[in-house]
Amino acid sequence: MYGRVVAGFDSVGHAINTLLVVVKGSFNLHPLLDHHPVFTHFYMYSYYASTYGLFIAFTIAILQTTYRVSKSARYFKASIDTQDYEMIEFMLKRFKLWAGIKDPKPVRLLLYIL
């Protein structure tokens, strides 16, 4: 689309390099906007959404895999204290409460009548 009209898109290698620079955030979009104002907005917004979506998906996948491996290692390694995992579970519960994923338990008041 931009080809030889806009610098940075004259070959496939240059276009990939330019798109990596766009993700980094140090690229001037004015030459692209001068060439195709409507298509550039659609192109850049869809590129940002797909790129950051992939980055987030990869990050979540790595975190989930690491969590599963560490949780499964809990049952197979006798050398690790269970107190470490209790602390991790406590931190996860607190994070879920803080993020609103889980509702807090209702407070029960115990009244002792003497």
Secondary structure, DSSP 4 states (H G I P E B T S, - for coil): --TTTSTT-SSHHHHHHHHHHHHHT----HHHHHH-HHHHHHHHHHHHHHHHHHHHHHHHHHHHHHHHHHHHHHHH-SSS-HHHHHHHHHHHHHHHHHHTSSPPPPP-------
